[in-house]
Amino acid sequence: MKKNTLCLALIAVLTLTLYAGPEDPGFGVYIAPMLGSGHFGVSATNMPNAIVRNPATTSVNVNPLMTESTRGPAFGGKLGIFYRPDNYNRRHRFDLEAKGDFFSNDFHFGLSETDAIGSTTNSFESWTLNGIGIVGRIRWSVELEDRWQPYVHMGYGVNLLSLGEANGVGHGFNLGAGMRVRLCSKYAFYFEYETSPMKPVNFAYSDLGKATGLTSNTIGIHPGYSQVTVAFEFPISFCIDCGRGGY
């Protein structure tokens, strides 16, 4: 029964997406699956300058090191509503949008070990930083020619982060710009760049112990997230005074 209901709902949504809505919509809703390539820049604070590991048996000083992450994939989607005022031949568009995505980045968390005679050894361990990002934002776009719509957006994002066994929450403003290209009158393709500088996230040393050998205090990470995204928009639109010209 539940499977049949889901199938009927899916058929209804696809039908509305394919056939509903005029070519000159004034407002509507849309869904846009997305694929991104993100980079999570990492800057660590509250790191001790030197720690003596096993002071009873050795005089090795340990300095934790951190490097920036590699670029990794992001998967998700957008859901929003749009409005195109009657003035200026409906060439201005305003969107209220929610975006959710999952991203994953690898980076190295390492140790610089200096012994009593001054010999230094660096060692690194690869870590995976996973995150679920949730962003609410507004977008303003202007149509050029018949299909090109450059836009800017601003909003606020929250990222649920996990690093090894440690968990944290990063949040901050989300800013971006991009190009929306109309296809077949009402569908659209997106290409955009966004960035989201966030407040520091504190992880406990104890949860990172297998990489650092440390068991107390916290490490502060200043995450700065940037992402390049492509998306395809499926609108369900409604007409406002369809007698007016233009898309």
PEFENLIN-V762016 format. One record per pair of residues at least 24 apart in sequence whose C-alpha atoms are under 7 Angstrom apart, sorted by the first residue. I is the first residue (numbers start at 1). J is the second residue. D is the distance in whole Angstrom. If there is no record, write none. Layout:
((I:J:D) (I:J:D))
This chain:
((16:236:6) (17:234:6) (17:235:6) (17:236:5) (20:236:6) (20:237:7) (21:236:6) (21:237:4) (21:238:5) (21:239:7) (22:237:7) (22:238:7) (22:239:6) (23:185:6) (23:186:6) (23:247:6) (24:239:7) (24:242:6) (24:246:7) (24:247:4) (25:237:6) (25:238:5) (25:239:5) (25:240:7) (26:83:6) (26:84:5) (26:85:7) (26:238:6) (26:239:5) (26:240:5) (27:82:5) (27:83:4) (27:84:6) (27:237:6) (27:238:6) (27:239:7) (28:81:6) (28:82:6) (28:83:7) (28:235:7) (28:236:6) (28:237:4) (28:238:5) (29:80:6) (29:81:4) (29:82:6) (29:235:6) (29:236:5) (29:237:6) (30:79:6) (30:80:6) (30:81:6) (30:233:6) (30:234:5) (30:235:4) (30:236:6) (31:78:6) (31:79:5) (31:80:7) (31:233:6) (31:234:5) (31:235:7) (32:77:5) (32:78:5) (32:79:6) (32:231:6) (32:232:5) (32:233:4) (32:234:6) (33:76:6) (33:77:4) (33:78:6) (33:231:6) (33:232:6) (34:75:6) (34:76:5) (34:77:5) (34:229:7) (34:230:6) (34:231:4) (34:232:7) (35:74:6) (35:75:5) (35:76:7) (35:229:6) (35:230:6) (35:231:6) (36:73:6) (36:74:5) (36:75:6) (36:227:6) (36:228:5) (36:229:4) (36:230:6) (37:71:7) (37:72:6) (37:73:5) (37:74:6) (37:227:6) (37:228:5) (37:229:7) (38:71:6) (38:72:5) (38:73:6) (38:74:6) (38:226:6) (38:227:4) (38:228:6) (39:69:7) (39:70:6) (39:71:5) (39:72:6) (39:225:6) (39:226:5) (39:227:6) (40:69:6) (40:105:7) (40:223:6) (40:224:6) (40:225:5) (40:226:7) (41:68:5) (41:69:6) (41:223:6) (41:224:5) (41:225:6) (42:67:7) (42:68:5) (42:69:7) (42:221:6) (42:222:6) (42:223:5) (42:224:7) (43:221:6) (43:222:5) (43:223:7) (44:220:6) (44:221:5) (44:222:6) (45:219:6) (45:220:5) (45:221:6) (46:219:6) (46:220:6) (47:219:6) (59:115:6) (59:116:6) (60:113:6) (60:114:6) (60:115:4) (60:116:6) (61:113:6) (61:114:5) (61:115:6) (62:111:6) (62:112:6) (62:113:5) (62:114:7) (63:111:6) (63:112:5) (63:113:6) (64:110:6) (64:111:5) (64:112:6) (64:212:7) (65:109:6) (65:110:5) (65:111:6) (65:112:7) (66:108:6) (66:109:5) (66:110:6) (67:107:6) (67:108:6) (67:109:7) (68:107:6) (69:105:6) (69:106:5) (69:107:4) (70:105:6) (70:106:6) (70:107:6) (71:105:6) (72:103:7) (72:104:6) (72:105:5) (73:103:6) (73:104:6) (74:101:6) (74:102:5) (74:103:4) (74:104:7) (75:101:5) (75:102:5) (75:103:7) (76:100:6) (76:101:4) (76:102:6) (77:101:6) (89:245:7) (89:246:6) (91:142:6) (91:143:5) (92:141:6) (92:142:5) (92:143:6) (93:140:6) (93:141:5) (93:142:6) (94:139:6) (94:140:5) (94:141:7) (95:138:6) (95:139:5) (95:140:7) (96:137:6) (96:138:5) (96:139:7) (97:136:6) (97:137:5) (97:138:6) (98:135:6) (98:136:5) (98:137:7) (99:134:6) (99:135:5) (99:136:6) (100:133:6) (100:134:5) (100:135:6) (101:132:6) (101:133:5) (101:134:7) (102:131:6) (102:132:5) (102:133:6) (103:130:6) (103:131:5) (103:132:6) (104:128:7) (104:129:6) (104:130:4) (104:131:6) (105:129:5) (105:130:6) (111:212:7) (125:211:7) (127:164:7) (128:163:6) (129:161:7) (129:162:6) (129:163:5) (130:161:6) (130:162:5) (130:163:7) (131:159:6) (131:160:5) (131:161:4) (131:162:6) (132:159:6) (132:160:5) (132:161:7) (133:157:7) (133:158:6) (133:159:4) (133:160:6) (134:158:5) (134:159:6) (147:181:6) (147:182:5) (148:180:6) (148:181:5) (148:182:7) (149:179:6) (149:180:5) (149:181:6) (150:178:6) (150:179:4) (150:180:6) (151:177:6) (151:178:6) (151:179:6) (152:176:6) (152:177:4) (152:178:7) (153:177:6) (164:208:7) (165:207:5) (166:203:6) (166:204:7) (166:207:5) (166:208:7) (167:203:7) (168:201:6) (168:202:7) (168:203:7) (169:201:6) (170:198:6) (170:199:6) (170:200:7) (170:201:6) (171:198:5) (171:199:6) (172:196:6) (172:197:6) (172:198:4) (172:199:6) (173:197:7) (187:233:6) (187:234:6) (187:235:7) (188:232:6) (188:233:5) (189:231:6) (189:232:5) (189:233:6) (190:230:5) (190:231:5) (190:232:6) (191:229:6) (191:230:5) (191:231:7) (192:228:6) (192:229:5) (192:230:7) (193:227:6) (193:228:5) (193:229:6) (194:226:6) (194:227:5) (194:228:7) (195:225:6) (195:226:4) (195:227:6) (196:224:6) (196:225:5) (196:226:6) (197:223:7) (197:224:5) (197:225:6) (198:222:7) (198:223:6) (198:224:6))
